[in-house]
Amino acid sequence: MARPTMEDVAARAGVSRALVSLVMRNSPKVSEHRRRAVLDAAKDLGYQPHIMARSLASRTSNIVGVMVSDLRNAFFADVVEGMDAAAQAAGLELILNTGRRTAARERTALESLLSFRPGGIILLSPILPAAAIRAAAQQAPLVLVSRTSTVTEIDTVNDNGEVGTGLAVDHLVMLGHRRIVHLDGGGAFTSAPRRKGYRAAMQRHGLEPMVVPSEHTDSAGMAAVRKLLNLFSHDNFPTALVCGNDFNAVGAMSALEEAGLRVPEDVSVVGYDNTSLAALRHVALTTIDQPRIQMGRLAIDALTERLRDGRTTPARRRVEPSLVVRSTTAAPR
């Protein structure tokens, strides 16, 4: 059965195609009586407006392309939830895909999003080269979340990572910990400020920093702990870990448990992000909260300011993290 067209709706409602177009664009120029007739006809026929065709016809687009770095990380789901709420309020439609944490796949995903001729693009923690992101920003307004940029055409939304890991170290020191190790996020663009904040806090407390290279995955957290187990005996093992994110922290806790080290009795663990994973009762992870839903809303707000308000100066939005204490931190034994 052929898909119903705008002409079919017009014929059923007894109006012109142009009037159907006005109704589908929610124009205020249509009377309530005729609007209802068109909407009833569309419902009877099962008609759905074609977003791409509508965008091409009006030479504007309400589509926002969103690329998520890693679908397994709950942090991104929360950011997208904030985007979705703000997008609906602004009359925008989100299209999502994923880069699967590889630059090559991200490049393909970005090209796919641009093929929809979107009104704007939002990239969540991409690892793409800066040149590729800059080129995309020449085709559509672009916002980076959890990555910085100095390009005028690109807006950014980030948390204050230096403050975040500083809060984690301060919390652990207050509990009495002195041998505190940071499992960092490797090549992720959020890793450098978090690493810097950790080092600064350790030095502020007169403690020796130790950074173990890792990544923002559970498997990397497990591998980092296994590396530490090769360096330290159980009796001399660091008493606390500041992990690059919650996903990493859960992997670290799993490896600690496998090795017979208890959390928090033997080793305290702090994550980063405060995702839904951290709040699960059997995880109950002490972590650093990024206001993720707020970050998603700020990303949409930045786009609408470009698209509808004509802003040309770069927006640099930064949110402040906070400490959330749960069950994975305690005084050292």
Residue pairs with C-beta under 8 A, 6 or more apart in sequence:
4 45
4 46
4 47
5 47
6 17
6 20
6 21
6 24
6 47
6 49
7 17
8 45
8 47
9 20
9 38
9 41
9 42
9 45
9 47
10 16
10 17
10 19
10 20
10 38
12 41
12 44
12 45
13 20
13 34
13 37
13 38
13 40
13 41
14 37
15 34
15 37
15 38
19 30
19 34
19 38
20 38
20 42
21 57
22 29
22 30
23 30
23 34
23 35
23 38
23 39
24 42
24 49
24 54
25 54
25 58
26 91
30 38
41 47
51 62
51 63
51 93
52 63
52 116
52 117
55 61
55 62
55 63
55 117
55 119
56 117
60 119
61 116
61 117
61 118
61 119
62 91
62 92
62 93
62 119
63 92
63 93
63 94
63 95
63 116
63 117
63 118
63 119
64 83
64 87
64 92
64 93
64 94
64 95
64 118
64 119
64 120
64 121
64 122
64 300
64 303
65 95
65 97
65 113
65 114
65 116
65 118
65 120
65 121
65 122
65 140
66 80
66 83
66 94
66 95
66 96
66 97
66 113
66 121
66 122
66 123
66 124
67 96
67 97
67 98
67 99
67 106
67 109
67 110
67 113
67 121
67 122
67 123
67 124
67 126
68 76
68 80
68 96
68 97
68 98
68 99
68 124
69 76
69 98
69 99
69 101
69 106
69 124
69 125
69 126
69 127
70 76
70 98
70 100
70 101
70 125
70 216
70 217
71 98
71 100
72 217
72 247
73 216
73 245
73 247
73 275
74 246
74 247
74 273
74 275
74 276
74 277
75 245
75 246
75 273
75 275
75 290
75 292
76 124
76 125
77 276
78 275
78 276
78 292
78 293
78 296
79 124
79 145
79 292
79 293
79 295
79 296
79 299
80 94
80 96
80 124
80 296
81 292
81 293
81 296
82 292
82 293
82 294
82 295
82 296
82 297
82 299
82 300
83 94
83 122
83 296
83 297
83 299
83 300
84 94
84 296
85 293
85 296
85 297
86 296
86 297
86 299
86 300
86 301
87 93
87 94
87 300
90 300
90 304
92 119
92 300
92 303
92 304
95 113
95 116
95 118
97 109
97 112
97 113
98 105
98 109
99 105
99 106
99 109
99 110
99 126
99 127
99 128
100 106
101 127
102 127
103 127
103 128
103 129
106 126
106 127
106 128
107 128
107 132
110 121
110 123
110 126
110 128
110 132
110 136
113 121
114 121
114 136
114 139
114 140
117 140
118 140
119 140
119 141
119 303
119 307
120 140
120 141
120 142
120 143
120 303
120 306
120 307
121 136
121 137
121 140
121 141
121 142
121 143
122 142
122 143
122 144
122 145
122 299
122 300
122 303
123 133
123 142
123 143
123 144
123 145
123 147
124 145
124 146
125 145
125 146
125 147
125 188
125 189
125 190
126 133
126 144
126 147
127 187
127 188
127 189
130 149
130 151
133 142
133 144
133 149
133 151
133 154
134 151
134 153
134 154
136 142
137 151
137 153
137 154
138 153
141 153
141 155
141 303
141 306
141 307
142 153
142 154
142 155
143 154
143 155
143 156
143 157
143 299
143 302
143 303
144 154
144 155
144 156
144 157
145 156
145 157
145 158
145 295
145 296
145 299
146 157
146 158
146 159
146 189
146 190
146 295
147 156
147 158
147 189
147 190
148 156
148 158
148 189
149 156
149 314
151 314
152 312
152 313
152 314
153 314
154 314
155 299
155 302
155 303
155 306
155 314
155 315
155 316
155 317
156 314
156 315
156 316
156 317
157 295
157 298
157 299
157 302
157 317
157 318
157 319
158 190
158 317
158 318
158 319
159 190
159 290
159 291
159 295
159 318
159 319
159 320
159 321
160 193
160 318
160 319
160 320
160 321
161 190
161 192
161 193
161 194
161 196
161 197
161 321
162 193
162 194
162 196
162 197
162 200
163 197
163 320
163 321
164 194
164 197
164 272
164 288
164 290
164 321
165 182
165 194
165 195
165 197
165 198
165 201
165 242
165 272
165 288
166 197
166 198
166 200
166 201
167 288
167 321
167 322
167 323
168 198
168 201
168 242
168 270
168 272
168 288
168 323
169 180
169 197
169 198
169 201
169 202
169 205
169 242
170 201
170 205
171 270
171 286
171 323
171 325
171 329
172 180
172 240
172 242
172 268
172 270
172 329
173 180
173 201
173 205
173 207
175 268
175 329
175 330
175 331
175 332
176 331
176 332
177 239
177 240
177 268
177 331
177 332
178 207
178 239
178 332
179 238
179 239
179 240
180 202
180 207
180 210
180 238
180 239
180 240
180 241
180 242
181 210
181 211
181 212
181 228
181 238
181 240
181 241
181 242
182 194
182 195
182 198
182 209
182 210
182 211
182 212
182 241
182 242
182 243
182 244
183 212
183 214
183 220
183 221
183 224
183 225
183 241
183 242
183 243
183 244
183 248
183 252
184 191
184 194
184 195
184 211
184 212
184 213
184 214
184 244
185 191
185 194
185 214
185 215
185 216
185 244
185 245
185 248
186 213
186 214
186 215
186 216
186 220
186 244
187 215
188 215
188 216
188 244
190 244
191 244
194 244
194 272
195 211
198 209
198 211
198 242
199 209
199 211
202 208
202 209
203 209
210 238
212 224
212 227
212 228
213 224
214 220
214 221
214 223
214 224
214 243
214 244
214 248
215 244
215 248
216 244
216 245
216 247
216 248
217 247
217 248
217 251
218 247
218 248
218 250
218 251
218 254
219 251
220 248
220 251
221 243
221 247
221 248
221 249
221 250
221 251
221 252
221 253
221 254
221 255
222 251
222 252
222 254
222 255
223 251
223 255
224 248
224 252
225 241
225 251
225 252
225 255
225 256
225 259
226 255
228 237
228 238
229 237
229 255
229 259
232 238
234 259
234 260
234 261
234 266
237 261
237 266
237 267
238 267
239 266
239 267
239 268
239 332
239 333
240 267
240 268
240 269
240 270
240 329
240 332
241 249
241 252
241 267
241 268
241 269
241 270
242 270
242 272
243 249
243 252
243 269
243 270
243 271
243 272
244 272
245 271
245 272
245 273
246 271
246 272
246 273
246 274
246 275
246 277
246 278
246 285
246 287
247 275
247 277
248 271
249 269
249 270
249 271
249 272
249 278
249 285
249 287
249 328
250 271
250 277
250 283
250 285
252 269
253 263
253 269
253 283
253 285
253 328
256 262
256 263
256 266
256 267
256 269
257 263
261 267
263 269
263 328
264 327
264 328
264 329
264 330
265 330
265 333
266 333
268 286
268 328
268 329
268 330
268 332
269 285
269 286
269 328
269 329
270 285
270 286
270 287
270 288
270 328
270 329
271 278
271 285
271 286
271 287
271 288
271 328
272 287
272 288
272 290
273 287
273 288
273 289
273 290
273 292
274 287
274 288
274 289
274 290
274 292
274 324
275 287
275 292
277 283
277 285
278 284
278 285
278 287
278 324
278 326
279 285
279 326
283 328
284 326
284 327
284 328
285 326
285 327
285 328
286 323
286 324
286 325
286 326
286 327
286 328
286 329
287 324
287 326
288 321
288 322
288 323
288 324
289 321
289 322
289 323
289 324
290 319
290 321
291 319
291 321
294 319
295 317
295 319
298 317
298 319
302 315
302 317
305 311
305 315
306 312
